[in-house]
Amino acid sequence: MNILIQQGLIVTVIGMGLVFVVIVFFWWMMNALVKVTTKQEVTAETPEVKVPSAASSLAQPAGIDTRRRAAAAAVAVALAMNEAGTHKTSGMTQREMGGVNPWQSTHRASQLDQNIKRG
């Protein structure tokens, strides 16, 4: 092979090697910075909460209030799910909803305003 081609290949291999070495160095540096700058999570043990049973909730007024709140939340979720499933526009086509939407009309108007003569 020609000596110039060999020298070019050597320079190319050295350059590519240096690029990968620098990439690995930056990767290592980022990992080191992340470990240094992040705080360690403190895992505190949570106290065990006693959940009242259904029989004890009937005897206590606070249990009745909790049950009423749970029932109200269930009704609210059911109403929201029902409302989300019955949109007027869910099965309508673009023409039934009133023709062209504002995005289309803006772009069509800008195309009509262009006075570019072709040809």
C-alpha positions as CSV (number, residue, x, y, z in Angstrom):
1,M,0.0,0.0,0.0
2,N,1.0,3.5,-0.5
3,I,2.7,5.2,2.5
4,L,0.2,8.1,2.4
5,I,-2.8,5.7,2.7
6,Q,-1.2,3.9,5.6
7,Q,-0.5,7.1,7.4
8,G,-4.1,8.3,6.8
9,L,-5.5,5.0,8.2
10,I,-3.3,5.3,11.3
11,V,-4.4,8.9,11.9
12,T,-8.0,7.8,11.4
13,V,-7.7,5.0,13.9
14,I,-6.0,7.2,16.5
15,G,-8.7,9.9,16.0
16,M,-11.6,7.5,16.4
17,G,-9.9,5.9,19.4
18,L,-9.5,9.3,21.1
19,V,-13.2,10.1,20.4
20,F,-14.4,6.9,22.1
21,V,-12.0,7.4,25.0
22,V,-13.3,10.9,25.5
23,I,-16.9,9.7,25.3
24,V,-16.2,7.0,27.9
25,F,-14.5,9.6,30.1
26,F,-17.5,12.0,29.9
27,W,-19.8,9.1,30.7
28,W,-17.8,8.2,33.8
29,M,-17.6,11.9,34.8
30,M,-21.4,12.2,34.6
31,N,-22.0,9.1,36.7
32,A,-19.5,10.4,39.3
33,L,-21.3,13.8,39.4
34,V,-24.7,12.2,39.8
35,K,-23.5,10.1,42.7
36,V,-21.9,13.1,44.4
37,T,-24.8,15.6,43.9
38,T,-27.8,13.4,44.7
39,K,-29.0,13.0,48.3
40,Q,-29.3,9.6,49.8
41,E,-32.9,8.6,50.5
42,V,-33.7,8.2,54.1
43,T,-36.1,5.3,54.6
44,A,-38.1,5.9,57.7
45,E,-40.3,3.1,58.9
46,T,-43.9,4.0,58.7
47,P,-46.1,3.3,61.7
48,E,-48.6,0.6,61.2
49,V,-52.1,1.9,60.7
50,K,-55.0,-0.1,62.0
51,V,-57.9,-0.2,59.5
52,P,-61.3,-0.6,61.2
53,S,-63.4,-3.4,60.0
54,A,-66.9,-3.1,58.5
55,A,-68.6,-4.2,61.8
56,S,-66.8,-1.6,63.9
57,S,-67.4,1.2,61.3
58,L,-71.2,0.8,61.8
59,A,-70.9,1.3,65.5
60,Q,-68.8,4.5,65.2
61,P,-70.1,7.8,63.7
62,A,-66.7,8.4,62.1
63,G,-67.0,5.1,60.3
64,I,-70.4,6.1,58.8
65,D,-68.8,9.4,57.6
66,T,-66.1,7.5,55.9
67,R,-68.6,5.2,54.2
68,R,-70.6,8.2,53.1
69,R,-67.5,9.8,51.6
70,A,-66.6,6.5,49.9
71,A,-70.1,6.2,48.4
72,A,-70.0,9.8,47.2
73,A,-66.6,9.3,45.6
74,A,-67.9,6.1,43.9
75,V,-70.9,8.1,42.5
76,A,-68.7,10.9,41.3
77,V,-66.4,8.5,39.5
78,A,-69.3,6.7,37.9
79,L,-70.8,10.0,36.7
80,A,-67.4,11.1,35.3
81,M,-66.9,7.8,33.5
82,N,-70.4,8.1,32.0
83,E,-69.8,11.7,30.9
84,A,-66.5,10.8,29.3
85,G,-68.1,8.0,27.3
86,T,-70.9,10.1,25.8
87,H,-69.4,13.0,23.8
88,K,-71.6,14.5,21.1
89,T,-68.6,14.7,18.7
90,S,-67.3,11.1,19.2
91,G,-69.0,9.6,16.1
92,M,-69.5,12.7,13.9
93,T,-67.5,13.5,10.8
94,Q,-65.8,16.8,10.1
95,R,-68.6,18.0,7.8
96,E,-71.2,17.2,10.4
97,M,-69.3,19.2,13.0
98,G,-69.3,22.3,10.8
99,G,-66.9,21.9,7.9
100,V,-63.4,23.1,8.1
101,N,-61.6,23.5,11.4
102,P,-59.6,26.7,12.2
103,W,-56.2,25.1,11.4
104,Q,-57.3,24.1,7.9
105,S,-58.9,27.4,7.2
106,T,-55.8,29.4,8.2
107,H,-53.5,27.3,6.0
108,R,-55.9,27.5,3.1
109,A,-56.2,31.2,3.4
110,S,-52.4,31.6,3.5
111,Q,-52.1,29.4,0.3
112,L,-54.6,31.6,-1.5
113,D,-52.8,34.8,-0.4
114,Q,-49.5,33.6,-2.0
115,N,-49.1,35.2,-5.4
116,I,-46.4,32.9,-6.7
117,K,-46.7,32.3,-10.4
118,R,-45.4,29.0,-11.5
119,G,-44.5,28.0,-15.0
